[in-house]
Amino acid sequence: MMLEPIMTIKISIPERYSGDVMNDMNTKRGRVLGIDKQGARTVITASVPLAEVQKYAADLRSITQGRGVYSMEIDHYEEVPSYIAPA
């Protein structure tokens, strides 16, 4: 059994990019945990494997035209899915 670190990520973006960012999280094996409004911005909280977001700054910059920011911290470890784990 191989474990991977799972991160909690908070992404602050202008509201119009919410759908695109949530779709991107889904492609990264992420689970959206919550969506909050803070003024004109939306804060998306998600749980996502570290391997999927190691270069997230470039992805977020591309999706939001440089208007998004994020922070992340390690939350826990989970077993790597069998379709990803090396044999």
C-alpha positions in Angstrom: 0.0 0.0 0.0 1.3 3.4 -1.0 0.1 6.6 0.6 0.0 10.1 -0.8 -0.3 13.5 1.0 -3.7 15.2 0.6 -3.7 18.9 0.8 -6.4 21.4 1.8 -6.3 24.2 -0.7 -8.1 27.6 -0.4 -8.4 29.4 -3.7 -9.6 33.0 -3.8 -10.8 34.1 -7.2 -13.2 36.6 -8.9 -16.6 35.0 -9.0 -16.7 34.6 -12.8 -13.9 32.0 -12.6 -15.6 29.7 -10.1 -16.9 27.2 -12.5 -13.6 26.9 -14.3 -11.6 26.5 -11.1 -14.0 23.8 -9.8 -13.8 21.9 -13.1 -10.0 22.1 -12.8 -10.1 20.7 -9.3 -12.2 17.8 -10.5 -9.6 16.9 -13.2 -7.0 16.9 -10.4 -8.8 14.3 -8.3 -9.9 17.1 -6.0 -13.0 17.3 -3.9 -14.6 20.7 -3.4 -15.4 21.0 0.3 -17.0 24.5 0.3 -17.6 27.7 -1.5 -17.7 31.0 0.4 -18.3 34.6 -0.8 -15.9 37.3 0.5 -16.9 40.6 -1.1 -16.4 40.4 -4.8 -14.4 37.2 -4.5 -15.2 33.6 -4.1 -13.1 31.3 -1.9 -13.2 27.6 -2.9 -11.9 25.1 -0.3 -10.9 21.7 -1.7 -9.1 18.6 -0.8 -6.6 17.4 -3.4 -3.6 15.2 -3.7 -0.2 17.0 -3.6 0.9 15.3 -6.7 -1.9 17.0 -8.7 -1.1 20.6 -7.4 2.6 20.8 -7.3 2.6 23.3 -10.1 -0.8 24.8 -9.4 0.4 28.5 -9.5 0.8 28.3 -13.3 -2.6 26.5 -13.7 -4.5 29.0 -11.6 -2.8 32.0 -13.3 -3.8 30.6 -16.7 -7.4 30.0 -15.6 -8.0 33.3 -13.9 -5.7 35.5 -16.1 -3.5 36.2 -13.0 -6.4 37.2 -10.7 -6.5 34.1 -8.4 -4.4 33.4 -5.3 -4.3 30.2 -3.2 -2.8 28.7 -0.1 -2.5 25.1 0.9 -1.5 22.9 3.8 -1.2 19.2 4.3 -4.3 17.6 5.8 -3.8 13.9 5.8 -2.6 10.9 3.9 -4.7 8.5 1.7 -3.9 5.4 -0.2 -2.9 6.0 -3.8 -5.7 4.7 -6.2 -4.7 1.4 -7.8 -5.0 2.8 -11.3 -2.2 5.3 -10.4 0.1 3.4 -8.1 3.1 1.7 -9.6 2.9 -2.0 -9.9 
